Amino acid sequence: MDHIVTVQDAVTAFAPDREPTDAELDAIEREMPLIRAEMELLDAQIITIDRTPSELDERRIRRARRRLLAAHRDQVNGSAGETGGVA
């Protein structure tokens, strides 16, 4: 019986003990405000899944959406500054 094997090496080598690089950690740190804002919006939406949203719930969702948009804007503006203003 012939075995089928790949001819090429794996594109990304699997290294279970590989730690993130400083550049990867910096990228995660830059994205944290956006990640936190997304989590806040998701939390506000989850609260209203099984009930009719109250006025307070609606305000919480609107506030979370505004924070998410602001975090996204800040990230885009920050990355535009890093690339010399070209987006």
KALIN-V248624 format. One record per backbone hydrogen bond with DSSP energy under -0.5 kcal/mol. NH is the residue of the N-H (numbers start at 1). CO is the residue of the C=O. If there is no record, write none. Layout:
NH:CO ; NH:CO
This chain:
5:3 ; 13:11 ; 15:13 ; 18:15 ; 25:21 ; 26:22 ; 27:23 ; 28:24 ; 29:25 ; 30:26 ; 31:27 ; 32:28 ; 32:29 ; 35:31 ; 36:32 ; 37:33 ; 38:34 ; 39:35 ; 40:36 ; 41:37 ; 42:38 ; 43:39 ; 44:40 ; 45:41 ; 46:42 ; 47:43 ; 48:44 ; 48:45 ; 49:46 ; 51:48 ; 58:54 ; 59:55 ; 60:56 ; 61:57 ; 62:58 ; 63:59 ; 64:60 ; 65:61 ; 66:62 ; 67:63 ; 68:64 ; 69:65 ; 70:66 ; 71:67 ; 72:68 ; 73:69 ; 74:70 ; 75:71 ; 76:72 ; 77:73 ; 78:74 ; 79:75 ; 80:76 ; 81:77 ; 82:78 ; 83:79 ; 84:81 ; 85:80 ; 87:85
